[in-house]
Amino acid sequence: CFHPGSPIFHEGMKYWSCCNKKTTEFNEFLAQKGCTEGDHQWADPSQKKVAQCRYDWHQTGDTVNFTVYAKKIVPERCSINCNPVKLKLEIFFGDNQVFSFDKVLAGIIDPEKSKATYFATKLEVSMRKAEFVAWPSSFVF
């Protein structure tokens, strides 16, 4: 449970704008049970800010690693989708910012053997190549 409203402190009274259970004691105010069921969202999802992030890639014999650099990534809101020829990302980070990437790959990957790893300042997608060949330097078409 949570309070979707704002805390109000007025003339010694403490209460939430959503349920108006007033008290004069601060500890009682903090102990008030939330008036709404569900998961609280700290930001309105419709108010996302489109942002650009720096990204890079490199390859080894059997993998292609794609890295997006963004601070304060929110993994539970991110979306990573890939199929054998396409990579699509939607990364939420910072102050409700979102970076989107949707490109056709320059080679074929095995999505079942690919993985994504979140770090403090970046997201790394390691894609297993379906064929042991070097991709052209353009990465995407």
Secondary structure, 3 states (H helix, E strand, C coil): CECCCCEEEECCEEEECCCCCCECCHHHHHHCCCCECCCCCCCCHHHCEECCCEEEEEECCCEEEEEEECCCECHHHCEEEEECCEEEEEEEECCCEEEEEEEEECCCEEEEEEEEEECCCEEEEEEEECCCCCCCCCCEC
